[in-house]
Amino acid sequence: MVRTPITVLYAEDDDIATPATVADLLCTFPAAHKQSMRIKPASHGLKAIGHIDWFRASHQALWPMIASSLRGQA
């Protein structure tokens, strides 16, 4: 049984990781402390993030937030 804290970051314009699919995913870990954060591209000066652009050099504005979530500070 997974008990590790889980933070899911997903983009508002992601057509795969939607609020419903993120909720479904998190339900599969009933014993874990869970949180999800829906990220708006425009809030980070971006036109789009989608499902796969998080780590593109053009999206470096997201990286500190990702790092913070990995450290458990999100």
Contact map, one row per residue, 1 for C-alpha under 8 A:
11100000000000000000000000001010000000000000000000000000000000000000000000
11110000000000000000000000001011000000000000000000000000000000000000000000
11111000000000000000000000001011100000000000000000000000000000000000000000
01111100000000000000000000000001100000000000000000000000000000000000000000
00111110000000000000000000000001110000000000000000000000000000000000000000
00011111000000000000000000000001111000000000000000000000000000000000000000
00001111100000000000000000000000011110000000000000000000000000000000100001
00000111110000000000010000000000001110000000000000000000000000000000000000
00000011111000000000000000000000000111100000000000000000000000000100000000
00000001111101001100000000000000000111100000000000100000000000000000000000
00000000111111001000000000000000000001111000000011100000000000000000000000
00000000011111000100000000000000000001111000000001000000000000000000000000
00000000001111100000000000000000000000011000000111100000000000000000000000
00000000011111111100000000000000000000000000000011100000000000000000000000
00000000000011111100000000000000000000000000000001100000000000000000000000
00000000000001111100100000000000000000000000000000100000000000000000000000
00000000011001111111110000000000000000000000000000100000000000000000000000
00000000010101111111110000000000000000000000000000000000000000000000000000
00000000000000001111111000000000000000000000000000000000000000000000000000
00000000000000001111111100000000000000000000000000000000000000000000000000
00000000000000011111111110000000000000000000000000000000000000000000000000
00000001000000001111111111000000000100000000000000000000000000000000000000
00000000000000000011111111100000000000000000000000000000000000000000000000
00000000000000000001111111110000000000000000000000000000000000000000000000
00000000000000000000111111111000000000000000000000000000000000000000000000
00000000000000000000011111111100010000000000000000000000000000000000000000
00000000000000000000001111111100000000000000000000000000000000000000000000
00000000000000000000000111111100000000000000000000000000000000000000000000
11100000000000000000000011111111000000000000000000000000000000000000000000
00000000000000000000000001111111000000000000000000000000000000000000000000
11100000000000000000000000001111100000000000000000000000000000000000000000
01111100000000000000000000001111110000000000000000000000000000000000000000
00111100000000000000000000000011111000000000000000000000000000000000000000
00001110000000000000000001000001111100000000000000000000000000000000000000
00000111000000000000000000000000111110000000000000000000000000000000000000
00000011110000000000010000000000011111000000000000000000000000000000000000
00000011110000000000000000000000001111100000000000000000000000000000000000
00000000111100000000000000000000000111110000000000000000000000000000000000
00000000111100000000000000000000000011111010000000000000000000000000000000
00000000001110000000000000000000000001111111000000000000000000000000000000
00000000001110000000000000000000000000111111111110000000000000000000000000
00000000000000000000000000000000000000011111111100000000000000000000000000
00000000000000000000000000000000000000111111110000000000000000000000000000
00000000000000000000000000000000000000011111110000000000000011000000000000
00000000000000000000000000000000000000001111111000000000000010000000000000
00000000000000000000000000000000000000001111111110000000001000000000000000
00000000000000000000000000000000000000001100111110000000000000000000000000
00000000000010000000000000000000000000001100011111000000000000000000000000
00000000001011000000000000000000000000001000011111111100001000000000000000
00000000001111100000000000000000000000000000000111111000000000000000000000
00000000011011111000000000000000000000000000000011111100000000000000000000
00000000000000000000000000000000000000000000000011111110000000000000000000
00000000000000000000000000000000000000000000000011111111001000000000000000
00000000000000000000000000000000000000000000000010111111001001100000000000
00000000000000000000000000000000000000000000000000011111101100100000000000
00000000000000000000000000000000000000000000000000001111111100000000000000
00000000000000000000000000000000000000000000000000000011111100000000000000
00000000000000000000000000000000000000000000000000000001111100000000000000
00000000000000000000000000000000000000000000010010001111111111100000000000
00000000000000000000000000000000000000000000000000000011111111110000000000
00000000000000000000000000000000000000000001100000000000001111110000000000
00000000000000000000000000000000000000000001000000000100001111111100000000
00000000000000000000000000000000000000000000000000000110001111111110000000
00000000000000000000000000000000000000000000000000000000000111111111000000
00000000000000000000000000000000000000000000000000000000000001111111100001
00000000100000000000000000000000000000000000000000000000000001111111110000
00000000000000000000000000000000000000000000000000000000000000111111111000
00000000000000000000000000000000000000000000000000000000000000011111111111
00000010000000000000000000000000000000000000000000000000000000001111111111
00000000000000000000000000000000000000000000000000000000000000000111111111
00000000000000000000000000000000000000000000000000000000000000000011111111
00000000000000000000000000000000000000000000000000000000000000000001111111
00000000000000000000000000000000000000000000000000000000000000000001111111
00000010000000000000000000000000000000000000000000000000000000001001111111
